Amino acid sequence: MDKQRMHGKVFLETERLTLVALTSEHISELNTLDSDPAVMHFITDGMPRPPGHNEKAVPGLERYACENPGLGLWPVYLTSSGEFMGWYILKHLLDTGEVEIGFRIKKKFWNQGFSTEAGLALIQHGFETVGLKRIIAIVRPDNLASQSVIKKIGLTYEDKRVIHGIHCLYFSCLKVGRRDD
């Protein structure tokens, strides 16, 4: 494992993945991720993020993580090699205030179970560590791969909504616990 290539303090580890705290050192990796038309297909219809997007977004996301312990956006690395893969989020959705789970990873890592692995760990973290009672996910209707992951990590379809001006499918899961929870 080459942890030298990983920037940031380790936040969460799974069998194959290491999620780290977001820092300004991740901006170039995020820019590379956001410039891939395949990765951005369901986000911006394949258009890369405009120059300066991550330079502006990262400081706000760092503040958000400080103000909301246990929530945020975490860059993810393949533990065995230290290679940057993308990111996962567990953060408030601006439109509703509910906590959303989400992910964006490089195409070379698609269809290998990584998003399911990280998603399950983040769902557990959200419920057990943060104390959330409900977690949601939004996805475009044509993004079948992400819908599959969302279902595998335990969220169920609720309805269609417009989020950030985009027609989305809305999924959720509730904490299932003891009767005294």
N, C-alpha and C positions, 0 to 999 in steps of 0.2 A: 504494500500500500504506500502511495506517495502522498502523504498528507502535506508535504511542502507545497504542492500545487493548489491546495485548498485555501481559500481566503476566508477568514472569519472564525469565530468561536463556534465549536460544535454545539448545535441545538438538539438534534435528534438523530439517532442512528437506527437503521434497520439492518436486516441481514446483508443487504448489498449496497445500501445508500447512506450517505452522510449529508444531513441538512445542516447548514451553518447560518449564523446571524449575518444579515445583509450589511454590507459596508460599501463605501465608495469604490473599493478595490474591485467590486463586481461589475462596475459599469461597462467595461469593454466586453466582458462575457455576455452581459445582457444585450448590448448593442448587436453583437454577432448573432445571438439567438433571434432577436427581433428583426434582423435583416433577411431571414430565410423565408421566402414566399410560401413554402410548404407549412412551416410552423405558424405563419401569420394568416393562413388561408381562412380560418373561421373567426379570426379576430378583426382583421382589417381588409378582408378579401384579398389577402396576399401582398398588400403594400407594406413596405418596411416602415417602422416607426420613424417619424421625422427626426432630423438631427437635433440632438440636445434633449430628447424625450427622457431618457434614463438619467441624464445628468440633473434634470429638474425633479424627477420622480423619486430617486433614491433618498435624498435627505428627508423628504416627507415620510417615506416608508420607514426610515430609521427612527424618526420621531414617533410615528404611530406605534412601533414595536415597544419603545420605551414607555409610552403612555398606556399601552394595553398589554401587560405582561402575558406571555404565552400565545399571543396572536402576532401575525405579521406575514412577511414574504421571506422565504428562505431559499437561497441558492442551494442546489443539490449537486453532489458529486458522486461518481461511481467510486465506492470505497476502495475497491481493488486497485484502481489505477490513479485515482485522484482527478479524473477527467470531469470537467464541468458538463453537466447534463441539461440544466434548465432551472426551474424553480417551482415551488409549491406555496400556496397561500392558505391561511386561515385568518380571515379578516372581515370586518364589517362591510357589508354591501351598502354603498352610499344611498341607493334608492330606497332601501327598506330598513337599514340598521341591523338586519339579521347577519349572523356570521356565516360567511361563504367559504367553502373549500374549493380550491382550483389548482390548476397546474399548467405548465407549458414546458415541454422538453424537446430537445433536438430530435429530428426525424430518425436518426440512426438508433435511437433508444426506444422507438415506438414498438408496440406489439411484443414486449418482452416481460410484461407484468410489473414494470417499475412504478407506474402510476397507481396501480392497485396496492402495491406494497407500501408506498409512501402514504397513500390516501387512508388506508386502514390504520396506520400508525398515527396520522394526524386526527382522525376521528376519535381514536382512543384518547389521545392527548387532550383534545378539545373537551370531551366529556369528563374524563377522570382528573386531569390536571387543572384545566381552566374552569371547569364547573359549568360548561354550557349545557343547556337543556335541549337545544335544537341547532342543527347545522343544515345549511342549504347549499345547493349548487345550481348554477344556471348554465345553459348550453344552447347553442343554435340548433334548430330542428334537423339540419342536415349533417351535423357532426355526430355520426353514429358511433365512432370509436370512443369519444369522450362520454357519450351516453352509456356505453357499455361499462366503462370504468366506474362511472357514478353509481350505476346499479350494483356492481360487484362490491363496492365499499359500503353498501347498505342504505343508499338513499332511494326513495321511491318518488315516482312522478306525481306531481300535484296538479299542475295546470300550465297554461301558456300565459306569459306575461311580456310586457315591454320593459326591458331593463337597459339603461343607458341608451335609450332610443332604438334598441334592437329587439326584434321579436325572438323570444327565448322560451325554452322549456324550463320549467321550475321544478326542482326536486328537493326533498327534505328528508331528514331522519330525526327522530326524537331519542333522547337518552332513555334507555330501558334500564330500570334499576329496581332496587328493593322498594317495597311499599312505603317505607319511611323516607324515601328520597324526596 
